[in-house]
Amino acid sequence: MNIETKNRANDGFWANLASSPSTDEFLKGLWRENPVFVQVLGMCPTLAVTNTAQNGLAMGLATTFVLLMSNILISSLRNVIPKQVRIASYLLIIATFVTMVDYLIQAISVELYKALGAFISLIVVNCVILGRAEAFASKNSVWKSSLDGLGMGSGFILGLLCLGSVRELLGNGSFFGIPVFADSFQEWVIMILPPGGFFTLALWLLIFNARKQRKLAS
Amino acid sequence: MNEAQKNTTEVASSSKMLTTMVGIGVICALLIVLSFQGTLPRIEKLKAEALEKAIFNVIPGMVTKKTFRLEGNHFKEVTGKVKDAQLVHAGYDKDGKLVGVAVEASGMGFADVLRILYGYDPIKQAVVGFYVLESKETPGLGDKIEKDPAFLANFEALDAALSEDKNTLKNTVVTVKHGTKKNAWEVDGITGATISSRAIGNIMGSSTTQMVPLLYKNKDFFEEKPNQ
């Protein structure tokens, strides 16, 4: 067997992986239907806690945990929950996992809990989570729902990290708490204040949409 | 007719709805109780550690500490967890000599209640250290009360001397406009964090007015304690 056939086999594996329904379910949330940049959902935490990259990452991870666990539980109970009380049931389940995350973060670090503060409990009303429960987990198998939750969660982390790193870099002159610029760098304090969140989000949406337009045109 | 439409046309019985909701509620309650119980020891340990670190931060040169609670005009030593009480932490150097007392105080800030800890030195009759325990002040502006070195320098030797009769403070601690600090009992404010820095001045002012005369009167009591 020569190298060429080996390569072809490899190509086949990657092509298979990329086109397999499971990978597709995951990639859909991460990229094609990214909750922050494409669906523009869950804007409250996206704008409010992304003043540093670390806060963005922590919020993204907390949301992903809730998304994954609630998708799994809702999907496994999808044939038991009557349609009339489904929203109440979903909220109950989501609120439970949010409370668990709240305790977990307190147990991980006091500093982190201080930084994320009130926004942890607000994950309950993050529309990405209720949206996935209603649109996906209530109609699909547990395996597919967990992939969907992981994908959407990763997409949310990606979005929050994109915003958090730009805002921290310009507003604080650091990346994940490590100073990047020389001392002479004058911080743009507005970037870590609420208006900075809107500016940065607009910038990222511009980049994403410009890319999409160019792709459509070609 | 698709799946969703078909399902909305079937009306589930009330008892089924009720059992489902109660069932989910029980599962959820169980999960919450388990995670609460599971994380409680670690959360309390972390909180106690954070407070401990803060106490050593606000009293320079301390090696050991003892915690007391305020009861009327007197202090009583406490060990372990105490809730809802005015607590003070006395710090001693390696020879068991009192070097300062850390006091917890709180008051309204710009965004939410601010909880602070400050160190009082009865010999110097001054506030010698300051730390913000809990704050939700605006990042970049109000949170300068925790980070701004010029502001924190106010509390390295903030005058809290008592008047002749030792019952009241000679001057109440107060925040003044940035750059106009003239006296040792004034706190130099922060431009861009006016409300937050003023709130710190107010909390310090009312807490020192109440606590400092009591602490001063009981300083021999604190001093004796470790030798017993």
Interface residues (C-beta under 8 A of the other chain):
Chain A: N51 L77 V80 I81 P82 K83 Q84 V85 A88 S89 L92 I93 A95 T96 F97 T99 M100 Y103 L104 Q106 A107 S109 V110 K114 G117 A118 K139 G171 V189 I192 L193
Chain B: E3 N7 T8 E10 V11 A12 K16 M17 T20 M21 G23 I24 G25 C28 L31 I32 S35 F36 G38 T39 R42 I43 L46 K47 E49 A50 E134 S135 K136 T138 P139 G140 L141
